[in-house]
Amino acid sequence: METTRQWAAASGYDYVFLDDVFFEPLPGWFKAKAKGVKTLLADLARLLAAKKLLTEGYQRAIWVDADVVVFAPKELVLPRESLYYFCREVWIDSDAQGLIARQLVNNCVCIFEAGNAFLDFYIESVLKIAEMAKGNMLPQVLSTVFLSNLDQLVPIPKLTMIGLFSPGVIRDIVKGGGHYLTAFKQTFKTPVYAANILSSFSGRSYNNPDGTKFQLNDAVFNQVVDILLAAGPDFIKP
């Protein structure tokens, strides 16, 4: 979070830290539908927070997840051609045939300019999805699932300098390289100056190729942050 705070100050942006109080504007029925899943709650809360800031007179509202590391702040210059942006995502995974690269859209960083029409549409869509949901909602149904599906019909403006690292990519970063990290670089194809390091996955374990377990925890995330900050803009290049 400190990397975002420093980047915002250097870029001339006001920085607003929002803790759990930003869940308070959420409708009670929506909280009940979300059943305490913070990713679902935050998906709507960030939209309402952005709308509030724009209503108060800000020209631009930029949401940045707490687990986004800005490791090349001088190079991270956000575009302004569109009135809204979300993040291009390349999710590297594997199946019995080998590595898979999924092209998705996520909201770990999103931008809304004053006068954009998408923000109200997105808020209304999130509320409608929650209202119609039967049983538990998938944690990403209001974010990556919705945005990626919409992108197939109407292309969404995307930030292409912010990455999201899947568990396999994180493991490769910590061990100094590997097939997942290589696949990410080959698929993403553009320089990366900030990245979501997936701290919401803390506590989960994954199989290593040798059969051992790789666990995501605070020590791993701290290692990733240190490696990224040390490498700076040279960490991921096309």
C-alpha positions in Angstrom: 0.0 0.0 0.0 2.9 2.4 0.7 4.1 1.9 -2.9 0.7 3.1 -4.1 0.7 6.0 -1.7 4.1 7.2 -2.9 3.2 6.8 -6.5 0.0 8.8 -6.0 1.9 11.6 -4.3 4.6 11.7 -7.1 1.9 11.7 -9.7 -0.1 14.6 -8.2 -3.1 12.6 -7.0 -4.8 12.9 -3.7 -4.6 9.6 -1.8 -7.5 8.3 0.2 -7.1 5.2 2.3 -10.4 3.3 2.8 -10.6 0.6 5.5 -13.6 -1.5 6.3 -15.8 1.6 6.9 -16.2 1.7 3.1 -18.5 -1.3 3.4 -21.0 0.8 5.4 -22.9 2.3 2.3 -23.7 -1.2 1.0 -27.4 -2.1 1.1 -28.2 -4.5 3.9 -29.8 -7.0 1.5 -26.6 -7.0 -0.6 -24.5 -7.7 2.4 -26.8 -10.7 3.2 -26.5 -12.0 -0.4 -22.7 -11.7 -0.2 -22.6 -13.7 3.0 -19.5 -12.0 4.3 -17.3 -12.7 1.3 -15.1 -9.6 1.2 -14.3 -9.8 -2.4 -18.0 -9.5 -3.3 -18.5 -6.7 -0.8 -15.5 -4.8 -2.1 -16.6 -5.1 -5.7 -19.6 -2.9 -5.1 -18.0 -0.8 -2.3 -15.2 0.4 -4.6 -17.8 1.5 -7.2 -19.9 3.4 -4.7 -16.7 5.1 -3.3 -15.6 6.1 -6.8 -19.1 7.6 -7.5 -19.0 9.5 -4.2 -15.6 11.1 -5.0 -16.7 12.1 -8.5 -19.9 13.6 -7.0 -17.8 15.6 -4.6 -16.0 17.2 -7.5 -13.0 15.0 -8.3 -12.3 14.7 -12.1 -10.9 11.2 -11.8 -11.3 8.3 -9.3 -8.7 5.5 -9.4 -9.2 2.4 -7.3 -6.1 0.4 -6.4 -6.3 -2.9 -4.5 -4.3 -3.1 -1.2 -2.2 -6.0 -2.7 -1.1 -4.1 -5.8 2.6 -3.3 -5.7 3.8 -0.3 -7.7 7.4 -1.3 -8.4 8.2 1.1 -11.3 6.4 4.3 -10.2 8.1 6.7 -12.7 7.0 4.5 -15.6 3.5 3.9 -14.3 1.6 6.7 -16.3 -2.1 5.9 -16.7 -3.8 6.6 -20.0 -6.6 9.1 -20.4 -8.0 8.2 -23.9 -11.1 6.5 -22.3 -13.4 7.6 -19.6 -13.0 4.3 -17.7 -10.4 1.5 -17.5 -10.0 -1.9 -16.0 -7.0 -4.3 -16.0 -6.0 -6.8 -18.6 -5.3 -10.1 -16.9 -3.3 -13.0 -18.0 -3.9 -16.0 -15.7 -1.3 -18.7 -16.0 -2.4 -22.2 -14.9 -2.0 -25.8 -16.0 -3.9 -28.9 -16.8 -3.0 -32.4 -17.9 -1.8 -31.0 -21.3 0.5 -28.3 -19.8 0.3 -24.6 -19.2 -2.7 -22.5 -19.9 -2.9 -18.7 -20.4 -6.3 -17.3 -19.8 -7.0 -13.8 -21.1 -9.4 -12.0 -18.7 -10.3 -8.6 -17.3 -10.2 -7.7 -13.6 -10.8 -4.7 -11.3 -7.7 -4.6 -9.1 -7.1 -1.2 -10.6 -10.0 0.7 -12.2 -10.4 4.2 -13.3 -13.5 6.3 -13.7 -13.5 9.8 -15.2 -16.3 12.3 -14.4 -19.1 12.0 -16.9 -18.4 8.3 -17.8 -21.5 6.2 -18.4 -20.0 2.9 -17.4 -19.9 3.4 -13.6 -23.7 3.6 -13.1 -24.2 0.7 -15.5 -21.7 -1.4 -13.6 -23.3 -0.5 -10.2 -26.8 -1.4 -11.6 -25.4 -4.7 -13.0 -23.8 -5.7 -9.8 -27.0 -5.1 -7.8 -29.1 -7.0 -10.4 -26.7 -10.0 -10.4 -26.8 -10.1 -6.6 -30.6 -9.7 -6.5 -31.0 -12.7 -9.0 -28.4 -14.9 -7.3 -29.6 -18.2 -6.0 -27.4 -19.6 -3.2 -23.7 -18.6 -2.9 -22.2 -16.3 -5.4 -18.8 -17.1 -6.8 -16.2 -14.7 -5.3 -15.3 -13.3 -8.7 -18.7 -13.2 -10.3 -19.1 -9.5 -9.8 -15.6 -8.7 -11.0 -13.5 -10.9 -13.3 -16.4 -13.1 -14.4 -18.7 -10.2 -15.3 -16.0 -8.0 -16.8 -14.4 -10.8 -18.9 -17.8 -11.9 -20.2 -18.8 -8.4 -21.1 -15.4 -7.9 -22.8 -16.3 -10.6 -25.2 -19.3 -8.6 -26.4 -18.2 -5.1 -26.0 -14.4 -4.6 -25.6 -13.5 -2.9 -22.3 -10.7 -0.3 -22.2 -7.8 -2.0 -20.4 -4.7 -1.0 -18.5 -1.9 -3.0 -20.1 1.0 -2.1 -17.7 -0.5 -3.7 -14.6 -0.3 -7.4 -14.1 -1.9 -10.0 -11.9 0.3 -12.9 -10.8 -1.3 -16.4 -10.4 0.1 -18.7 -7.7 2.4 -20.5 -10.2 3.9 -17.1 -11.3 4.4 -16.1 -7.7 6.2 -19.3 -7.0 8.5 -18.8 -10.0 9.2 -15.2 -8.9 10.3 -16.4 -5.4 12.5 -19.3 -6.8 14.1 -17.1 -9.5 12.3 -18.2 -12.6 10.3 -21.0 -14.1 7.8 -22.0 -16.8 4.9 -20.1 -15.3 6.8 -16.8 -15.2 8.1 -17.3 -18.7 4.6 -18.0 -20.0 3.3 -14.9 -18.3 6.0 -12.7 -20.0 5.5 -14.3 -23.4 1.7 -13.9 -23.2 1.4 -10.5 -21.6 3.8 -8.9 -24.2 3.8 -5.4 -22.7 6.0 -4.0 -19.9 4.6 -4.3 -16.3 5.1 -1.6 -13.8 2.7 -2.7 -11.1 1.1 -6.0 -10.1 -1.5 -7.6 -8.0 0.3 -10.3 -5.9 -2.8 -12.1 -4.8 -2.6 -11.7 -1.1 -6.3 -12.7 -0.9 -5.1 -16.2 -1.6 -3.0 -16.3 1.6 -3.1 -19.6 3.4 -3.7 -21.7 0.2 -1.3 -24.3 -0.8 -0.5 -25.6 -4.3 1.4 -28.6 -5.8 4.9 -28.1 -7.0 6.1 -30.1 -10.0 8.1 -32.4 -7.7 5.1 -33.2 -5.6 5.9 -30.9 -2.7 3.6 -28.1 -1.5 4.0 -24.4 -2.1 2.1 -22.3 0.3 1.1 -18.7 -0.1 1.6 -16.7 3.1 2.9 -13.3 4.3 6.5 -14.4 4.0 6.1 -15.3 0.4 4.3 -12.0 -0.4 7.0 -10.0 1.3 9.6 -11.8 -0.8 7.7 -11.0 -4.0 7.4 -7.3 -3.0 11.2 -7.1 -2.3 12.1 -8.8 -5.6 9.8 -6.6 -7.6 11.0 -3.4 -5.9 14.6 -4.4 -6.5 14.1 -5.2 -10.1 12.0 -2.1 -10.9 10.9 -1.6 -14.6 13.3 -4.3 -15.8 11.4 -7.1 -14.1 9.0 -7.8 -16.9 9.6 -6.6 -20.4 8.2 -7.9 -23.7 
